[in-house]
Amino acid sequence: MPFSGIRLYLCGVNDFSSEIFFRTARSGGSGGQNVNKVETMAEALWNIASSRYFTDEEKILIQEKLKTKINKDGNLHAKSSETRSQLENKLLARTKLEALVAKSLIKTKKRKATKPTKEAKEKRLDSKKKESVKKELRRKPADD
């Protein structure tokens, strides 16, 4: 977990962990009195527009790809309540948020349209002929 900054650097993404802030709440699920008393659920929030580490083009790309995870204030968020430790949940939430950003910055290649090969056309037509013969054999003979 503590090496996420290094991993992001290797992926070509800036380490913006200083701009992430956290909100905590009580977790649901098992844990007995711990659940009722301690705020272990952590939510990592990051304001995209005010980031100093990304260009305007990158910010637009992040906002387009992650629009379902951005709230009305412009904050990207990721939650974690997997462990009973608030610190571990903070690390998990931060890692999730950083992974979302890294994944959103990967530009997908556009598909180049290609024509089917001669062999592929022949194979398709041959299979159509076979299906046609198979269905022809299923028909009842015509009364002449």
N, C-alpha and C positions, 0 to 999 in steps of 0.2 A: 503493500500500500504506500509506504513513504517514497517509493521510487517513481510515482506517477508523473512527476515533473520531468524526470529523465526520459521516461517513455514518450511523453508528449513532445519533448525536444527532438527525439529520434524520429517521430512521425512528422515533424515539420510544423508542429503547432506550438505557439507561444505558451509559456507558463503564466497563466492569468490567475493563479490560485490566490493572489493577494486581493483580487477584486471580488472574490466569492464571500458572501456572508451567510450565516446560518440562522435557522429558526428551529426551536425544539418544541416538542409537545409530548404528551403522554402516549405511549405505545399501547396498542391493543394486543390481545392474545395472551398466551400463558406467561407466567412470571410472578403470580401471587401478589404480595404486598408491593413488590418492586414496581409492578405496572401501575398501581394506584398512587404511588408516592413520587416516583422519579420520572423526569421527562427524558426518555431514552430515544424517541423517534427524532431524527434529524432531517431537516430539509435544507438543501444547498440552493442558494439563489444567486443569480448573476445577472446584472443589468448589461445587456448587450450594447445598447446605444452609448453608454458612458465608458465603454472599455477603451483603454489606451493601447492595448496590445494587438488590435486587429485593424485592418484597413476598412474603409467604408464598403468596398466590394465584398470583403469577407463577412462583414456584419450583415449585409443584405442576404448573402448566401445562407448564413446561419438562420436568419429570421424566416426565410422562405422554407427551408427544409424542416425547421423545428417549430413551425407556427402553432402546432397543437400543444406544445409544452411551454409556451410563453404566455404569461398572464397579461392582464390589461395594463399593468404598469411597465411592461417590457422586460420583465425578469424571466429568465430561463430557470426552471427548477427541476430538481431531482430529489426524491425522498428515499430514506432508508430506515427501516425499523426491524432489520433482520437479527440483530444481536441485542443483548441486554445491557450493552455498554454504550453510553452516549458518544464517547470518543470514537469507538469503532464505527458507529453509525455515521458520524460526521465524515470519517475517512471514506466510507463506502459511498456516501452521497456525493462527495467531492469527486471521487473516481468515476462515478456514473455520469456526472455532469461533464467532466473533462472528456470522457469517451464519446458522449453525444456530440460535443463540439468538434472533436477530431474526425468523427465519422461524417458529420455534415459538411466539412470542408473538402472532402474527397469529391472531385468532379467526375461525373460519369461520362464515359466516352459515347459519342453519338454513333448510332448504328449506321453502317453504310449499306445501302440497298444493293442487293446482288441478284443476278438472274439465275434461275435453276440451270444446272448443267444438262447436256444432251442425255447423258445416262440417267439422270434423275427423271427427266420427262418421259423417257422410254419405260422406265420402271413403273412410273405412275400409270401410264396408259396400259401397260401389260397387266397390272393388278386390276384395273378397271375392266379389262376384257375378261379376266378370270371370274370376277364377281358377276359380270353379265351372264357368262355361260352357266355359272352355278345357279343363278336365279331363273334362267331359261329352263333348266332341267327341273325345277320345282313346279313349273306351270302344268296345268292339266292339258292333255292333248286336245286340240281343236276338233270339233265334230264337223266333218265336211261331207 
